[in-house]
Amino acid sequence: MLIGLSILASAGIVLWAVGNPIIAAAFAATMLVLAATLLLYRNRVLRAAPSALPADWSLMRDVAQSDLVATAITDRTGRLVSANDLYGEWFRDYPTPPGLPVSQTCVEQLADAARDAWRDGQSVVDLLEFKGLRLSLRVMRSGRLEDHLIWRFSRHRSLDLRIEAQRLIEGEGGDRLGEVGIMTALVGADGRIHVANRAFRARSSGDNRAEGLDFVSLFNVDAAGVRRFRQEGASATALRLLQMPLGSTGVDGATLLFIIDDEARGSGLIEGGTPQHLQALLSMLPLGLALTDRDGRFLFMNKIFARMAGVDDGEMPIYPGDLVVREDKAAVADTIRRFGNGQQILSGDIAVRLLNNPEETVALTIAGARGLGDAAVLLSLKDSREEARLKRQAEQATKMQAVGQLAGGVAHDFNNILTAVIGHCDLMLMRHAPGDSDYDDIQQIRSNSNRAAGLTRQLLAFSRQQTLRPQNLQLPDVISEVSNLLRRLLGETVNLNVSHGRNLGAVRADPGQLEQVIVNLVVNARDAMPDGGSVAIQTFALPAEEVPALGIDIMPVVDFTALRISDTGTGIPADVLPKIFEPFFTTKEVGKGTGLGLSTVYGIVKQSGGFIFADSRMGEGTSFTIYMPVHHSAPAVAPREAPKTQQGELWGSGTILLVEDEDMVRAVAERALTRHGYTVLTAANGEEALEVLHGGASIDLLVSDVVMPTMDGPTMVKQARLTWPDMPILFMSGYAEEQLRKSIDLDRVAFLPKPFSVQQLAEAARQALGAK
């Protein structure tokens, strides 16, 4: 209506201005057509086009709600964008991972998991311990642009006694206990009931609910100490309580309570012995339980206790001390005596070693039992071997990571020194011809420097910071390439047997580095067989569905192609086996090994995304198994090797800005480039380099170190590219190219690893200028 009135008013103005009604009417008709067209476009086109709505995080939060999995979502900037209620319950104030209120070791594990997830799509942390919680973590990259991380924390799959007790009470087991007259409840540290079976709810409150009630308030205790349900009155049947503390597992002091009618007071139950329904109860529980009398003699043990203690059917020992090693007998007997005589009321744990497995420590929980006939002490055996194994794995992984970081840092600094030594040797060789008195000495210095450079490459391999050139490979092809070399290395006294499985998937790795892995392992096998023997190299496929059967928690459930190298040598002692991958650890004689062979193997395999495990028995031999994830993309064509640049082609012209914080490296690089015809300007850090650039000098090539104080190389180059977007860049660093490119968000940059020779520096500069 407003549009129509506006058009009529406009037509009236036109009529008044021109005095011609035909022109005014034509104007009004034209405006009406235009208005109708615009209205139709708005109603049918614009309203029909869906608008891109932002993510509805409240909806995502509701979907992620769970009582078992704590979920958080972070974006590319590391900001927490959503989390469910359980996440806030476990981690107060909704902190942003990996910055959770956990130990520094756990924070580092979380940070590594995030980096792996950004790179590989997902990662797993098997065990995180936090304020009594034992958690597992899975991190996944997700989103339309894969620009978010989903963090899923769940309870660790090791035994949680509270959860097991809750399952027993809530399920069919709780009903079966009620049918035989046993009432049971799980009570928290605050004295309130978490869950109870149907028989307890009916007797204690009468309204079929007991959760959340104060446990003590449901009972009356008379002057004689007889306990009865409050709602049943003073004439009700007396009750017995059997308490089973679960606090030793770190689950907030929860207690499992069993209540039975005191039949001995009313129905003449024969005193002595253990009631049959109590034995039935202990047999049903998913715990290792046993009862002893005041003198410490066994009255009963369930099947789980017997299996864990190594007791055969029908051969129950007399005393608990008969199950442990000699050193623990006195402690067990004394503790049971104190609980049996009432000298100690609260339950306690002692660490013991069982005769059937004296190498491992298990926890024996001891609690006093009253009103159960002759039974005076309740024993609970907890198998902590799995927990100890996981702790050892976590400690070993943390130690290897720390040693790897140290080795990488040492190798980086040493590479700077070797760059200066090798560079000065090259400059001196330019002034000395073969036959001069100093020529051989300089060559010897250069040769030893190159050997030292090889050691730094091994350190970088262990710390997973070396530069790899991965390709799609078949393991049998790699083994075939080195088989002749392996036979020469093994000699005539050692046989080499090679066998390949079927349906082997392709793997992605650096073929040269993978050959080094095979050669190192075979040479170690040869050294373990001084009197001869045989080495077996086997490849086989490991489908994803078979991975869980290995029992290796750190391996993801994906398809693997495996390589196993076994020998019939002397074997590796059990105390040495956990240390074999550490750098500089060797069992060989002085002068016969650097201790970097297996550490190099470990680093190459881990950097390639694989896993390596060693298994050995003294006198029977050792086997190393490498699991490489199957790579499903099409095989890539290996790049053709570029022709070597001739010495005469290395000379060039132009101005190069050299940025290097190490004085010795900067000096040798400046002299090397100057000798090859370039004009060289130098700077000690990024800020000085920007001052030189803005000083008006015409720079043809920027050669810069990556890691420098005050301003690093990538930051300096980003600022320089704002003014000089086409300037060629050559980065040089003692760290690996792969590691650096993850943190360098720049295109059209070349890379030169340290240590380098004068010729390599000149070649890299010439190629960078040629690609301009």
C-alpha positions in Angstrom: 0.0 0.0 0.0 2.8 2.4 0.9 4.6 1.6 -2.4 1.3 2.2 -4.4 0.7 5.6 -2.6 4.3 6.6 -3.3 3.9 5.8 -7.0 0.7 7.8 -7.3 2.3 10.7 -5.6 5.3 10.6 -7.9 2.9 10.4 -10.9 1.1 13.5 -9.7 4.3 15.4 -9.4 5.2 14.3 -13.0 1.8 15.5 -14.2 2.2 18.8 -12.5 5.7 19.2 -14.0 5.1 18.3 -17.7 1.3 18.8 -17.9 0.8 15.7 -20.0 -1.4 12.9 -18.5 -0.2 10.2 -20.9 3.5 10.7 -19.7 2.4 10.7 -16.1 0.3 7.4 -16.6 3.3 5.7 -18.4 5.5 6.7 -15.5 3.1 5.2 -12.9 2.7 2.0 -14.9 6.5 1.6 -15.2 7.1 2.1 -11.5 4.3 -0.4 -10.6 6.0 -3.1 -12.8 9.4 -2.5 -11.3 7.9 -2.7 -7.7 6.1 -5.9 -8.5 9.2 -7.5 -9.9 11.3 -6.6 -6.9 8.7 -7.9 -4.5 8.4 -11.2 -6.4 12.3 -11.6 -6.4 12.4 -11.0 -2.7 9.7 -13.5 -1.8 10.7 -16.3 -4.2 14.4 -16.1 -4.6 15.9 -14.4 -1.6 13.7 -16.1 1.0 14.2 -19.5 -0.7 18.0 -19.2 -0.6 19.2 -20.7 2.6 21.6 -18.6 4.6 24.8 -20.1 6.0 24.1 -20.3 9.7 26.8 -20.5 12.3 27.4 -23.7 14.1 24.8 -24.3 16.9 27.1 -25.2 19.7 24.2 -25.7 22.2 22.8 -28.4 19.9 26.2 -30.0 19.7 26.6 -29.9 23.5 23.2 -31.6 24.0 24.2 -34.3 21.5 27.5 -34.9 23.3 25.9 -35.4 26.7 27.0 -38.7 28.2 27.5 -40.2 31.6 30.5 -42.2 30.4 32.5 -40.0 28.0 33.6 -36.4 28.7 33.7 -34.5 25.4 35.3 -31.2 24.5 35.7 -29.4 21.1 38.5 -26.9 20.3 39.1 -25.0 17.1 42.2 -24.3 15.1 43.2 -21.4 17.4 43.1 -23.7 20.5 39.8 -22.1 21.8 37.3 -24.3 23.7 34.0 -23.9 21.8 31.9 -26.6 23.4 32.0 -29.3 26.2 29.5 -31.5 27.9 28.5 -31.6 31.5 30.7 -34.6 32.4 33.8 -32.7 31.1 33.0 -29.8 33.5 32.4 -32.3 36.4 35.8 -34.0 35.8 37.7 -30.8 35.0 36.5 -27.8 37.0 35.8 -24.5 35.3 36.0 -26.1 31.8 39.7 -25.6 31.1 40.9 -25.8 27.4 42.9 -28.9 26.5 45.7 -29.5 26.6 46.0 -27.0 29.4 44.2 -29.2 32.0 44.9 -29.2 35.7 47.0 -32.4 35.5 50.7 -33.1 35.9 53.3 -31.7 33.4 53.9 -35.1 32.0 50.1 -35.5 31.2 50.0 -32.0 29.7 52.9 -33.0 27.4 51.0 -36.2 26.4 47.9 -34.1 25.6 49.9 -31.6 23.5 51.6 -34.5 21.6 48.2 -36.1 21.0 46.8 -32.8 19.6 49.8 -32.4 17.2 49.3 -36.1 16.1 45.6 -35.5 15.6 46.1 -32.4 13.4 48.6 -34.4 11.4 47.1 -37.9 11.2 43.4 -37.2 11.8 43.3 -38.9 15.2 45.5 -40.0 18.1 45.1 -42.0 21.4 46.5 -41.6 24.9 46.0 -44.9 26.7 46.3 -43.8 30.3 45.9 -40.4 32.1 45.8 -40.3 35.9 44.0 -37.3 37.5 42.8 -37.0 41.1 42.0 -40.7 41.4 40.6 -40.9 37.9 42.1 -43.3 35.4 41.2 -41.9 31.9 41.8 -42.8 28.3 41.8 -40.2 25.6 40.9 -40.2 21.9 41.5 -37.0 19.9 39.9 -36.7 16.4 40.1 -33.9 13.8 36.6 -33.1 12.5 34.4 -30.4 11.0 33.5 -29.4 7.4 37.0 -27.9 7.0 38.6 -30.3 9.5 39.5 -27.3 11.6 38.3 -28.6 15.0 39.5 -31.2 17.4 37.1 -33.5 19.4 38.6 -34.6 22.7 36.9 -37.7 24.2 37.9 -38.7 27.8 36.6 -42.0 29.1 37.3 -44.1 32.1 40.2 -46.5 31.6 39.2 -50.0 30.8 41.1 -51.4 33.8 38.9 -52.8 36.6 36.9 -50.1 38.5 35.5 -51.8 41.6 32.8 -49.2 42.1 31.4 -49.7 38.6 31.6 -53.4 38.9 29.8 -53.3 42.3 27.1 -51.0 40.8 26.6 -53.5 37.9 26.3 -56.3 40.4 23.7 -54.5 42.5 21.6 -53.0 39.6 21.5 -56.1 37.4 20.3 -59.6 37.7 23.0 -60.3 40.4 21.3 -57.9 42.8 17.9 -59.7 42.3 19.5 -63.1 42.9 21.1 -61.8 46.1 17.7 -60.6 47.3 16.1 -64.0 46.6 18.5 -65.6 49.0 17.9 -62.9 51.7 21.0 -60.7 51.1 20.5 -57.0 50.9 23.3 -54.9 49.4 24.0 -51.2 48.9 26.9 -49.1 47.6 27.6 -46.2 50.0 29.8 -43.2 49.1 32.3 -41.4 51.3 29.6 -39.0 52.4 27.5 -41.8 53.9 24.8 -41.6 51.3 23.5 -44.5 49.2 24.5 -44.5 45.5 22.6 -47.7 44.5 20.9 -50.6 46.3 19.2 -53.8 45.3 15.4 -54.3 45.4 15.4 -56.3 48.6 17.2 -53.5 50.5 15.0 -50.8 49.1 11.8 -52.7 50.1 13.0 -53.4 53.7 14.8 -50.1 54.5 12.4 -47.4 53.2 9.3 -49.3 52.0 8.8 -47.0 49.0 11.2 -48.8 46.7 13.8 -46.0 46.7 16.9 -45.6 48.7 19.4 -43.7 46.4 20.6 -40.5 48.0 19.4 -41.4 51.5 21.8 -41.3 54.5 22.6 -44.9 55.2 23.0 -44.6 59.0 19.6 -42.9 59.3 17.8 -46.1 58.1 18.8 -48.1 61.2 18.2 -48.2 64.9 20.8 -49.5 67.3 19.7 -50.6 70.8 21.7 -50.7 74.0 23.0 -54.2 73.3 24.4 -53.1 69.9 21.7 -54.9 67.9 20.9 -53.2 64.6 17.5 -53.1 63.0 15.7 -51.2 60.2 14.1 -48.1 61.6 10.9 -48.4 59.7 10.4 -52.1 60.8 10.3 -51.1 64.5 11.9 -52.4 67.7 10.6 -55.9 67.3 12.1 -56.4 63.8 14.6 -59.0 63.0 18.2 -58.2 64.0 20.6 -57.5 61.1 24.3 -58.2 60.4 26.4 -55.9 58.3 29.4 -57.0 56.2 31.5 -54.1 55.0 33.8 -54.2 51.9 35.8 -51.0 51.4 36.5 -50.0 47.8 38.7 -47.0 48.7 41.9 -48.8 47.9 41.1 -48.4 44.2 41.0 -44.6 44.5 37.2 -44.3 43.9 36.3 -41.6 46.4 36.1 -44.0 49.5 33.1 -45.9 48.3 32.0 -48.9 50.5 30.0 -52.0 49.5 27.7 -53.1 52.3 25.9 -56.4 52.6 23.0 -56.7 55.1 21.6 -60.1 56.2 19.1 -61.2 58.8 20.9 -62.3 62.0 19.5 -65.8 61.9 21.8 -67.0 64.7 19.7 -64.8 67.2 16.3 -66.0 66.1 16.4 -69.3 64.2 19.2 -71.1 65.9 21.9 -71.0 63.2 24.7 -73.2 64.3 27.6 -71.1 65.5 30.9 -71.6 63.8 31.7 -72.1 60.2 30.7 -69.8 57.3 27.0 -69.4 56.3 26.3 -71.0 52.9 24.6 -67.9 51.6 27.7 -65.8 52.5 29.8 -68.2 50.5 27.4 -67.9 47.6 27.7 -64.1 47.8 31.5 -64.1 47.8 31.5 -66.5 44.8 29.3 -64.2 42.8 31.4 -61.0 43.2 33.9 -60.2 40.4 36.7 -59.8 43.0 39.3 -62.1 44.5 37.9 -62.7 48.0 38.7 -65.0 50.9 37.8 -65.4 54.6 40.1 -66.5 57.5 39.4 -67.2 61.2 41.1 -65.4 64.1 44.2 -67.6 63.9 44.6 -66.8 60.2 43.4 -70.1 58.8 41.5 -70.1 55.5 37.8 -70.8 55.8 36.8 -69.9 52.2 38.2 -68.5 49.0 36.3 -67.8 45.8 37.5 -69.0 42.4 38.9 -65.6 41.4 41.1 -65.5 44.5 42.2 -69.0 43.9 43.1 -68.4 40.3 45.1 -65.2 41.1 46.9 -66.9 43.9 47.7 -70.0 41.8 45.7 -72.4 44.0 44.6 -75.7 42.4 41.0 -76.9 42.8 40.5 -78.8 46.1 43.9 -77.9 47.5 43.2 -74.8 49.6 46.2 -73.9 51.7 46.0 -73.6 55.4 47.4 -70.0 55.9 47.6 -67.0 53.6 51.3 -66.9 54.3 51.6 -70.1 52.3 50.7 -68.2 49.1 53.5 -65.5 49.3 57.2 -65.5 49.1 59.2 -66.0 52.3 60.1 -62.4 52.8 56.3 -61.4 53.0 55.1 -64.3 55.2 55.7 -62.5 58.5 54.0 -59.2 57.4 50.9 -61.1 56.2 50.6 -63.2 59.3 51.1 -60.2 61.6 48.5 -58.0 59.8 45.9 -60.8 59.8 46.4 -61.4 63.5 45.9 -57.7 64.3 42.6 -57.5 62.3 41.4 -60.9 63.6 41.9 -59.8 67.3 40.2 -56.5 66.7 43.3 -54.4 67.2 42.7 -52.7 63.9 39.3 -51.7 62.6 39.8 -49.9 59.3 40.9 -51.9 56.2 44.5 -51.8 55.0 46.5 -52.7 51.9 49.9 -54.5 51.9 52.0 -55.2 48.8 53.0 -58.8 48.5 54.6 -61.2 46.0 52.9 -64.4 45.3 54.7 -67.7 44.9 53.2 -68.4 41.5 54.6 -65.1 40.2 57.4 -63.7 42.5 58.5 -61.1 40.0 55.3 -59.0 40.2 53.8 -57.2 43.2 50.0 -57.5 44.0 47.9 -55.7 46.5 46.3 -57.6 49.4 43.5 -55.8 51.1 42.7 -56.9 54.7 39.6 -56.0 56.7 38.0 -57.2 59.9 34.8 -59.2 59.7 32.4 -59.5 62.6 29.2 -61.6 63.2 30.0 -64.1 60.6 30.6 -67.2 62.7 34.3 -68.2 62.8 35.1 -65.8 60.0 37.1 -62.9 61.4 39.1 -61.4 58.5 38.2 -60.7 54.9 41.0 -60.8 52.3 40.8 -59.2 48.9 43.4 -59.8 46.3 43.9 -57.2 43.6 46.0 -58.0 40.5 48.0 -54.8 39.9 50.2 -56.4 37.3 48.3 -54.7 34.4 48.4 -51.4 36.1 52.2 -51.8 36.8 52.8 -52.7 33.2 50.9 -49.6 31.9 52.9 -47.4 34.4 56.1 -48.9 33.1 55.1 -48.3 29.5 54.1 -44.7 30.3 57.4 -44.1 32.2 59.4 -45.6 29.3 57.6 -43.5 26.8 58.1 -40.3 28.8 61.8 -41.2 29.3 62.3 -41.9 25.6 60.6 -38.6 24.7 62.8 -36.6 27.1 65.9 -38.3 25.8 64.8 -37.7 22.2 64.3 -34.0 22.9 67.7 -33.7 24.5 69.3 -35.6 21.6 67.6 -33.4 19.0 68.8 -30.3 20.8 72.4 -31.6 21.0 72.4 -32.6 17.4 71.1 -29.1 16.3 73.9 -27.3 18.2 76.5 -29.7 17.0 75.4 -29.3 13.4 76.2 -25.6 13.7 79.8 -26.4 14.8 80.2 -29.0 12.1 79.0 -26.6 9.5 81.8 -24.2 10.5 84.4 -27.0 10.6 83.4 -28.5 7.2 83.1 -25.1 5.6 86.5 -23.9 6.7 88.0 -27.2 5.5 86.4 -26.6 2.1 87.8 -23.0 1.9 91.3 -24.3 2.8 91.1 -27.0 0.2 90.5 -24.3 -2.4 94.0 -23.0 -1.6 95.7 -26.4 -1.5 96.2 -28.9 -4.3 96.6 -32.6 -3.9 100.2 -33.3 -2.9 100.6 -30.2 -0.7 101.9 -30.9 2.8 98.6 -29.7 4.4 96.2 -31.2 1.9 96.0 -34.7 3.5 95.6 -33.2 7.0 92.7 -31.0 5.9 91.1 -34.0 4.2 91.4 -36.0 7.4 89.7 -33.2 9.4 87.0 -33.0 6.8 86.5 -36.8 6.8 86.2 -37.0 10.6 83.8 -34.1 10.5 81.6 -36.0 8.1 81.7 -39.0 10.4 80.5 -36.7 13.2 77.8 -35.4 11.0 76.7 -39.1 10.6 76.4 -39.4 14.3 74.2 -36.2 14.5 72.0 -37.7 11.8 71.6 -40.8 14.0 70.7 -38.6 16.9 68.1 -36.8 14.8 66.8 -40.1 13.7 66.3 -41.2 17.3 64.6 -37.9 18.2 62.4 -38.3 15.0 63.7 -34.9 13.7 65.6 -36.1 10.6 64.5 -35.2 7.0 62.7 -38.2 5.3 61.8 -38.6 1.7 58.8 -41.0 2.0 57.5 -43.1 -0.9 54.9 -45.7 -1.3 56.7 -49.1 -0.9 56.3 -52.8 -0.8 58.4 -54.3 2.0 59.4 -57.4 -0.1 60.9 -55.0 -2.7 63.0 -53.2 -0.1 64.2 -56.5 1.3 65.1 -57.7 -2.1 67.2 -54.6 -2.7 69.4 -55.3 0.3 69.4 -59.1 0.3 72.8 -59.4 -1.4 74.3 -56.9 1.0 72.9 -58.8 3.9 74.4 -62.1 2.8 77.8 -60.5 2.6 77.4 -59.0 6.0 76.3 -62.2 7.6 79.2 -64.3 6.2 79.2 -68.1 5.7 78.4 -69.2 9.2 75.0 -67.5 9.4 72.1 -68.6 7.2 69.6 -66.0 5.9 66.0 -67.1 5.4 63.5 -64.8 3.8 59.7 -65.4 3.5 56.9 -63.2 2.5 53.2 -63.3 3.3 50.3 -62.7 1.0 48.1 -59.6 0.5 50.7 -57.2 1.8 49.6 -53.6 1.8 51.8 -50.8 0.6 53.6 -48.7 3.3 54.9 -45.1 3.1 58.5 -44.7 4.2 61.9 -43.5 3.1 63.4 -46.5 1.2 67.0 -45.6 2.2 66.1 -45.2 5.8 64.1 -48.4 5.8 67.1 -50.3 4.3 69.2 -48.8 7.1 66.7 -50.3 9.7 66.9 -53.7 8.1 70.7 -53.6 7.9 71.1 -52.5 11.5 68.9 -55.2 12.9 70.6 -57.9 10.8 74.1 -56.8 11.9 73.0 -56.9 15.5 71.6 -60.4 14.9 74.9 -61.5 13.4 76.9 -60.1 16.4 74.6 -62.1 18.8 75.6 -65.3 17.1 79.4 -65.5 17.3 79.4 -69.3 16.6 76.9 -69.1 13.7 73.2 -69.6 13.4 70.3 -68.3 11.3 68.5 -65.1 10.7 64.9 -65.1 9.5 63.3 -62.1 7.8 59.5 -62.5 7.5 56.8 -60.2 6.2 53.1 -60.6 6.9 49.8 -58.8 6.9 48.0 -57.8 10.1 44.3 -56.8 9.4 42.7 -54.3 11.7 40.4 -56.8 13.3 43.5 -58.8 14.6 45.2 -55.8 16.2 43.3 -55.9 19.6 44.4 -59.5 20.0 48.0 -58.3 20.3 47.2 -56.6 23.6 49.3 -53.5 22.6 47.2 -50.5 23.7 49.3 -47.9 21.9 48.6 -49.4 18.5 45.6 -48.0 16.6 43.1 -50.4 15.1 44.1 -50.1 11.4 45.6 -52.4 8.8 49.4 -53.1 9.2 52.1 -54.7 7.2 54.6 -56.3 9.5 58.3 -57.1 9.2 59.9 -59.5 11.7 63.7 -60.1 12.0 64.6 -63.1 14.2 67.8 -64.7 15.2 69.0 -67.8 17.1 71.5 -66.0 19.2 72.3 -65.6 22.8 69.2 -63.4 23.6 68.9 -60.2 25.6 68.6 -60.3 29.4 65.3 -59.2 30.9 66.8 -56.2 32.7 68.5 -55.0 29.6 65.6 -55.3 27.2 63.7 -52.1 28.3 66.9 -50.0 27.6 67.9 -51.2 24.2 66.4 -48.3 22.2 68.1 -45.6 24.4 70.9 -43.7 22.7 74.5 -44.6 23.7 73.4 -47.7 25.5 75.3 -50.7 24.3 76.4 -54.1 25.6 79.3 -54.4 23.2 82.9 -54.0 24.2 84.5 -50.6 24.3 85.3 -49.3 20.8 82.9 -51.8 19.1 79.7 -49.8 19.2 78.3 -46.3 19.6 75.0 -47.4 21.1 73.1 -45.5 18.4 72.2 -48.4 16.1 68.9 -49.4 17.7 68.1 -45.9 18.7 68.3 -44.9 15.0 66.1 -47.8 14.1 63.5 -46.7 16.8 63.5 -43.1 15.5 63.1 -44.0 11.9 60.2 -46.4 12.6 58.4 -44.0 14.8 58.9 -41.0 12.5 57.5 -43.2 9.7 54.3 -43.8 11.8 55.2 -47.3 12.7 55.8 -49.3 15.9 58.7 -51.6 16.8 58.8 -54.2 19.6 61.5 -56.6 20.8 61.0 -60.1 22.3 63.9 -62.1 23.6 64.6 -65.3 25.6 68.0 -66.0 27.0 69.6 -68.8 25.0 66.8 -68.9 22.4 67.3 -65.7 20.4 65.7 -62.4 19.8 63.0 -61.1 17.4 62.2 -57.5 16.4 58.8 -56.9 14.9 58.0 -53.7 13.0 54.4 -52.8 12.3 53.9 -50.2 9.5 50.4 -48.8 8.8 49.1 -49.7 5.3 49.0 -46.7 3.0 46.0 -46.9 0.7 46.7 -44.2 -1.8 47.9 -44.9 -5.4 51.7 -45.6 -5.6 53.6 -42.4 -6.3 56.2 -42.2 -9.0 59.6 -41.7 -7.5 61.1 -38.3 -8.5 64.0 -38.5 -10.9 67.3 -37.5 -9.4 68.4 -34.0 -10.5 71.7 -34.0 -12.4 74.7 -32.8 -10.3 75.8 -29.3 -10.8 79.3 -29.0 -12.1 81.9 -26.9 -10.2 82.1 -24.3 -13.0 78.3 -23.8 -12.9 78.3 -22.8 -9.2 79.6 -19.3 -9.8 76.9 -16.6 -9.8 76.3 -12.9 -9.3 73.9 -10.8 -7.3 73.4 -9.6 -3.8 72.6 -12.1 -1.0 71.4 -11.2 2.5 72.7 -13.8 4.9 71.0 -14.0 8.3 72.6 -16.3 10.9 72.9 -15.9 14.7 75.9 -18.2 15.0 79.0 -16.1 14.3 81.1 -19.1 13.1 78.4 -20.3 10.7 77.8 -16.8 9.4 81.5 -16.2 8.8 82.1 -19.4 6.8 78.8 -19.0 4.8 79.8 -15.4 3.9 83.2 -16.4 2.7 81.9 -19.3 0.7 79.3 -17.2 -1.1 81.7 -14.3 -1.7 84.2 -16.8 -3.3 81.5 -17.9 -5.7 80.9 -14.4 -7.0 78.1 -13.1 -4.8 77.9 -9.8 -2.9 77.0 -10.7 0.6 75.3 -8.6 3.3 75.0 -10.1 6.8 72.7 -9.8 9.8 72.7 -11.6 13.2 69.0 -11.8 13.6 65.6 -11.1 12.0 65.4 -7.5 13.2 68.8 -6.6 11.8 67.9 -8.2 8.5 64.7 -6.1 8.2 66.8 -2.9 8.8 69.1 -4.0 6.0 66.2 -4.6 3.6 64.6 -1.3 4.4 67.9 0.4 4.0 67.5 0.5 0.3 69.8 -2.4 -0.8 68.7 -4.4 -3.7 68.5 -8.0 -2.5 68.4 -10.9 -5.0 68.3 -13.8 -2.4 67.6 -14.0 1.3 69.5 -16.9 3.1 68.3 -17.3 6.7 68.6 -19.6 9.7 65.2 -20.7 11.0 65.6 -20.6 14.8 67.2 -17.3 16.0 66.8 -15.1 19.1 64.5 -12.0 19.2 63.0 -12.6 15.8 63.2 -16.0 14.0 63.5 -16.6 10.3 59.9 -17.4 9.4 58.6 -14.2 11.2 61.2 -12.1 9.5 60.4 -13.5 6.0 56.6 -12.9 6.5 57.3 -9.2 7.2 59.8 -9.0 4.3 57.3 -10.6 1.9 54.8 -7.8 2.6 57.1 -5.4 0.7 59.1 -7.9 -1.5 56.6 -10.6 -2.3 58.7 -12.2 -5.1 62.0 -12.4 -3.1 63.4 -16.0 -3.2 64.1 -17.5 0.2 66.6 -20.2 1.3 66.2 -21.5 4.9 69.1 -23.4 6.5 68.7 -25.2 9.8 70.1 -28.0 11.9 66.5 -29.3 12.5 64.7 -31.5 10.1 62.9 -30.0 7.1 59.7 -32.0 7.8 59.5 -30.7 11.4 60.1 -27.1 10.3 57.6 -27.0 7.4 54.9 -27.9 9.9 55.5 -24.6 11.6 56.5 -22.5 8.5 53.3 -21.3 6.8 55.2 -20.0 3.7 55.3 -21.0 0.1 58.2 -20.7 -2.4 61.0 -21.4 0.1 64.0 -23.7 -0.3 65.7 -25.6 2.5 69.3 -26.5 3.2 70.0 -28.9 6.1 73.1 -28.4 8.3 75.8 -29.3 8.3 76.5 -28.4 4.7 79.7 -28.0 2.6 80.7 -24.9 0.6 79.7 -26.7 -2.6 76.2 -27.6 -1.2 75.7 -24.0 -0.1 76.7 -22.7 -3.6 74.4 -25.3 -5.3 71.4 -24.3 -3.1 72.0 -20.6 -3.7 72.2 -21.1 -7.5 69.1 -23.2 -7.5 67.1 -20.7 -5.4 68.1 -17.9 -7.7 67.3 -20.0 -10.8 63.8 -20.6 -9.5 63.1 -16.9 -9.1 
